Amino acid sequence: MPLISEHQNPAELVDRLRDAGAVTAGLMSEIISKACRRFPSQGQSGKTSRVERLIQSGAWTDAALALIDLELPQWQVRRIAYDEGEWFCALSRERELPDWLDHSIEGRHADLALAILTAFVEAERLTAPSSRTSVPIVSRDTNPLYEPVCSDNFA
């Protein structure tokens, strides 16, 4: 399955969400295809079908929360707040910690569902497994001006 970091730049998807005026079925389909690794889930067909039903009925906020439940089971909504015309959504792994100790992911938008989806995409980006190896790769090309130097003082 394609990882979000391999498939598309996550910043582009977040920018697309930020520029959107409202959630549409096409936008939800794009988010699922580009950011979701477990959808459709073989072991959790009930959750997958629930997300599909919510999208078909246009229940965008519930669909966004169901996506979080399916894709990021260790993450929970920490806070949803409305202030000066914008919705703020914070997702966290450690909801019981004080705010100042918690490393939550936040999304904001004038539309509640888009604020939740923005936080969801950011959390997916952070939890995406890295395709890098544990051992750094060393370049085989040597510089022709490279010359090893002994820096020990034998005097």
C-alpha positions in Angstrom: 0.0 0.0 0.0 1.3 3.4 -0.8 2.5 5.5 2.1 1.5 9.1 2.3 5.1 10.3 2.1 5.7 8.3 -1.1 2.4 9.0 -2.7 2.1 12.8 -2.3 3.7 15.5 -0.4 1.6 15.8 2.8 1.9 19.6 2.7 0.1 19.6 -0.6 -2.8 17.6 0.9 -3.0 19.9 3.9 -2.9 22.9 1.6 -5.7 21.4 -0.4 -7.8 21.0 2.7 -7.0 24.5 3.9 -8.1 25.9 0.5 -11.3 23.9 0.4 -14.6 25.6 1.3 -16.4 22.5 2.3 -16.0 18.7 2.3 -17.2 16.8 -0.8 -17.3 13.1 -1.6 -14.5 13.7 -4.1 -12.3 15.3 -1.4 -13.0 12.5 1.0 -12.1 10.0 -1.7 -8.9 11.8 -2.3 -8.0 11.9 1.4 -8.7 8.2 1.7 -6.7 7.3 -1.4 -3.7 9.5 -0.5 -3.5 9.4 3.3 -5.2 6.2 4.5 -3.1 3.0 4.8 -5.8 0.8 6.4 -8.7 1.6 4.2 -10.4 -0.7 3.3 -9.5 -2.8 6.3 -9.9 -6.5 6.0 -10.1 -7.1 9.8 -12.3 -4.2 10.5 -14.9 -4.4 7.8 -17.6 -2.9 10.1 -15.6 0.3 10.6 -14.8 0.5 6.9 -18.4 0.1 5.9 -19.4 2.7 8.6 -17.0 5.2 7.0 -18.5 4.5 3.6 -22.1 4.9 4.8 -21.2 8.2 6.5 -19.6 9.5 3.3 -22.6 8.5 1.3 -25.0 10.2 3.6 -22.9 13.4 3.7 -22.1 13.2 7.4 -18.6 14.7 7.0 -17.8 15.3 10.6 -18.8 11.8 11.7 -16.9 10.4 8.7 -13.8 12.3 9.7 -14.0 11.0 13.3 -14.6 7.5 12.0 -11.5 7.7 9.8 -9.5 8.7 12.9 -10.9 5.7 14.7 -10.1 3.3 11.8 -6.7 4.7 10.7 -5.2 6.1 14.0 -6.6 3.9 16.8 -4.0 5.2 19.2 -5.0 8.8 18.6 -8.0 10.5 20.2 -9.6 13.9 19.9 -8.2 16.0 22.7 -10.0 19.2 22.0 -12.5 20.7 19.6 -13.0 24.5 20.0 -14.6 27.3 18.0 -13.0 30.7 18.3 -13.4 33.8 16.1 -14.9 32.0 13.1 -12.5 29.0 13.1 -12.7 25.5 14.4 -9.7 24.1 16.1 -9.2 20.3 16.5 -6.3 18.8 18.5 -5.5 15.1 18.2 -3.4 13.4 20.9 -2.0 10.0 21.9 -1.8 11.0 25.6 -5.1 12.8 26.2 -4.7 12.6 30.0 -1.5 14.6 30.1 -1.6 18.3 30.8 -1.6 20.5 27.6 1.9 21.7 28.2 3.3 18.1 28.3 1.3 16.8 25.4 2.5 16.7 21.9 -0.8 17.1 20.1 -1.5 17.7 16.4 -3.7 20.6 15.6 -5.8 21.5 12.6 -7.9 24.5 12.0 -10.5 25.6 9.5 -13.8 27.5 9.2 -15.5 24.1 8.6 -15.4 21.6 11.5 -15.0 18.5 9.3 -12.1 20.2 7.4 -10.4 21.1 10.7 -10.6 17.5 11.9 -9.4 16.2 8.5 -6.4 18.6 8.6 -5.4 17.3 12.0 -6.0 13.7 10.7 -3.7 14.2 7.7 -1.0 15.7 9.9 -1.2 12.9 12.4 -1.0 10.3 9.5 2.1 12.1 8.2 3.8 11.8 11.6 2.9 8.2 12.1 3.8 7.0 8.6 6.6 4.5 8.8 9.8 5.7 7.4 11.2 4.0 4.3 14.7 4.8 5.4 17.0 2.0 6.7 18.5 2.0 10.1 22.0 2.2 8.8 22.9 5.4 6.9 23.9 5.0 3.3 27.5 6.1 2.5 28.2 7.4 -1.0 30.7 5.3 -2.9 31.9 8.3 -5.0 35.1 9.7 -3.6 36.3 13.2 -4.2 39.5 13.2 -6.2 40.9 15.9 -3.9 40.2 13.7 -0.8 43.3 12.6 0.9 43.4 11.0 4.4 45.5 12.8 6.9 46.9 11.4 10.1 46.3 13.9 12.9 48.1 12.1 15.7 51.2 13.8 17.1 53.9 11.2 17.5 56.6 13.7 18.7 
